[in-house]
Amino acid sequence: MLTLGITGFDGNPQIVTDILDIQPTSVVLAGDVTRSGRVAKFSGWWLEARADRLTGGADHDHAVKALVGAVRGRAEAFQTLRKRVRPKEVTIYGGLHHRGDSQCGIWLDAEDMLCLGECGIAWGLDLFGDDR
């Protein structure tokens, strides 16, 4: 899984969609009941590149490229987003699952890092060693 999440803000997530001109995969409004059955403490907006498990560097690279492709050229929109919406987090995050007995690498291309930096998007990845 790899997702762009814009979270920790008050107000309607539709404003994020309007500012970025990107349709999210999912949204939640503070106070709504989430899919897990909990009441959301904050509003959130998510764009999922892949819902399934990432199992190698190529999977991660393709998912990053999909998200970068969605945000490329929108640095000014992200600046507007920060001023108007003031989210606590703007992050690409997910998990990489690989066999515990094998080597697995990930990478970010310089152009992708530049785009993420210009948009102020952080990146994080959880690594899981699957024993098989």
Secondary structure, DSSP 8 states (H G I E B T S, - for coil): -EEEEEEEE-S-THHHHHHHT---SEEE-TTSB-TTS-B-SSEEEEEEEESS-B-SHHHHHHHHHHHHHHHTT-HHHHHHHHHHT--SEEEEEEEEEEETTS-------HHHHHHHHHHT-EE--EEEEE--
